Amino acid sequence: MEDTYQYAWIIPFLPLPIPMLLGVGLLLFPTATKNLRRMWSFTSVLLLSIVMTFSVNLSIHQINSSSIYQYVWSWTINNDFSLEFGYLIDPLTSIMSILITTVGIMVLIYSDNYMYHDQGYLRFFAYMSFFNTSMLGLVTSSNLIQIYIFWELVGMCSYLLIGFWFTRPIAANACQKAFVTNRVGDFGLLLGILGLYWITGSFEFRDLFEIFNNLIYNKGTNFLFVSLCVLFLFVGAVAKSAQFPLHVWLPDAMEGPTPISALIHAATMVAAGIFLVARLFPLFIVIPYIMNIISLIGIITILLGATLALAQKDIKRSLAYSTMSQLGYTMLALGMGSYRAALFHLITHAYSKALLFLGSGSIIHSMEAIVGYSPDKSQNMVLMGGLTKHVPITKNTFLLGTLSLCGIPPLACFWSKDEILNDSWLYSPIFAIIACFSAGLTAFYMFRIYLLTFEGYLNVHCKNYSGKKSSLFYSISLWGKEGPKKKIRLLTLLTRNNNENEKASFFSKKVYRLDGNVRTMTRPFITINQFDNKNTFFYPQESDNTMLFPLFALALFTLFVGAIGIPFNQEKVDFDILSKWLNPSTNLLHKNLNNYGDWYEFVINAIFSVSISYFGIFLASLLYNPVYSSLQNLDLINSFAKKVPKRIFWDKIINKVYNWSYNRGYIDAFYEASLTKGIRELAELTHFFDGRVIDGITNGVGVTSFFVGESIKYVGGGRISSYLFLYLSSVSILLLISYFFLNQ
């Protein structure tokens, strides 16, 4: 086993040859490299699969032996200063490495088809492999210097991938926004690392934790300064994991390709912040005020992310705010001291969210054939609906991910989220109420996404929330899905036998038969005249097998990964694999795991949270499911609304909630007005001061000297008569002035 640990260095470095060889190949042999591009994707998957196998092997040994292994070597030694590099293999490392590699493999397989027609195919795989290398290096780091190096590499890779389509201005702006926002957190992390080294004299985790705890318990250092240093470390995690108030980069990061969105939101960049807090947990746990701040930031992020996801139209942006909210649950658990629950939810959420993002990519591929390649349309849920018949595999896997994120048993996120909610009641009833309310919001907006995307409905009574006059609002089923009772026919369909000049309208009474072989159609199946614009549409299609296989595999993870953390001890048989896995870390943290005694006690605790989730699903179904959102039900809602003052019910509640959510809580606008605009005005003022005052003084001295010299040169003409005239004139003026003052 010792020999196995000695070769653990291959975990971060095995995927590294791919970006290096691709870079050299594209530089020296571009044609040959591009012709063999499928080979590079296969090699990327193969190397990451080897890393996954090795990580699983290490984890099995850790579960059986409860061991921690660290290997370091000296990099530089100078007097009392010694900097060592190495790797640390403990339960946290093995959990994160398995998470990164499994999700990474699925994303790479998915990307082979998703990015196949993109000109940057090889560049994308080079970035992805380097991204995986950076994240694996981060989780295996044995000291703070290594963490900071790989931390910056992760940020660099995310910058490159978010701005992958850099020719689009919106993508270029998004990657810059992510880069600048994360620089705030990275600067805080650097200050925290330097401050801790100044206090403890070490970067190594074991020495750092031991010296730091002794100083705290013996009051051997300034407590305020220590708390400030630890708080700076947390600022780095806040930015990376998109916690309030440094969350603004996350929804804009959706401008990158969908596979990278899945990787960022599941197992890499946003998980890095959670990993940092978990790795440095012995520092945070001895300072109660910092733990309170962590839990406070977590609960604010939970509620903010859930409310901002309610009214978003972009499917990926909605999932991004969902990620923000779910990571808030993980941060809340860490702030409460529930180390096990936090890592458990990080695992379950990662697989569920990867499934949802890859499913959204499959949906976007289907929509691109209908509305043309335009991200603002192919990702707009308002333009979707009725996809169930055409993408059944994507629909079923997406439904599994949705149910898991809603906390419906027995799917993965149910076990972890329920544990966090139970712990929150013991920590703070106020936090518990907010967390449970946000769980209901999660169920609502996730089923809103699902229903708008795969079902859709025609809401003919819906007024836009800006207060303008009512208009028709279509969540379209453009390929022929009808309303629940067929009272309103959205459109009619053309067959291949019809004349090409024949058109269909939303309210046509004539119905045509569809050809069964819709996938082989080479001509548009429908042309719609709407607002004097002629739009041509095609049938959506299910994705290829290379995109469906990762969905199926992640669906299995979503179904069964929750079993590793089932906290039950029945008849002396311990089912809690996660507790065994984390046993060395939890012993170091002096943290006792909370295990439920039996099924009855667990069910009683879970009934409340599951009921809230079902209530959220019910509300979403009532408003967005075509079966329940018929005209009669809408009339019932409107009649109920009339009993309450219209201004209070509609304008003050729905309007404000909708505008708050759709406008991102006005936080981006506030940053734009206060920070961006303020910094620009300060820069303009500084430029003016520098150009007109600083340069003005310098230039003024030069100009004055020039004019003085020009004036003097006319005085010194060399004639004695001129000198005498000037002398006598000056003396006369002085005498007149003296006489005037003497007579006053």
Buried (B, 14 or more C-beta within 10 A) or exposed (E): EEEEBEEBEEBBBBBBBBBEBBBEBBEEEEEEBBEBBEEBBBBBBEBBBBBBEBBBEBBEBBBEEBBBBBBBEEEEEEEEEEBBBBBBBBBBBBBBBBBBBBBBBBBBBBBBBBBEEBEBBBBBBBBBBBBBBBBBBBBBBBBBBBBBBBBBBBBBBBBBBBBBBEEEEEBBEBBBBBBEBBEBBBBBBBBBBBBBBEBBEBBBBBEBBBBBBEBBEEEEBEEEEBBBBBBBBBBBBBBBBBBBBBBBBBBBBBBBBBBBBBBBBBBBBBBBBBBBBBBBBBBBBBBEEBBBBBBBBBBBBBBBBBBBBBBBBBBBBBBBBBBBBBBBBBBBBBBBBBBBBBBBBBBBBBBBBBBBBBBBBBBBBBBBBBBEEEBEBBBBBBBBBBBBBBBEBBBBBBBBBBBBBBBBBEBBBBBBBBBBBBBBBEBBEEBBEBBBBBBBBBBBBBBBBBBBBBBBBBBEBBBEBEEEEEEEBBBBBBBBBBBBEEEBBBBBBBEEEBEEEEBBEBEBEEEBEBBEEBEEBEEEBBBBEEEEEEBEBBBBEBBBEBBBBBBBBBBEBBBEBBBBBBBBBEEEEEBBEBBBBBBBBBEBBEBEBBBBEEEEEBEEBBEBBBEBBBBBBBBBBEBBBBBBBBBEBBEEEEEEBEEEEEEEBBEEEEBEBBBBBBEBBEBBEEBEEEEEEEEEEEEEEEEEEEEEEEEEEEEEEEEEEEEEEEEEEEEEEEEEEEEEEEEEEEEEEEEEEEEEEEEE
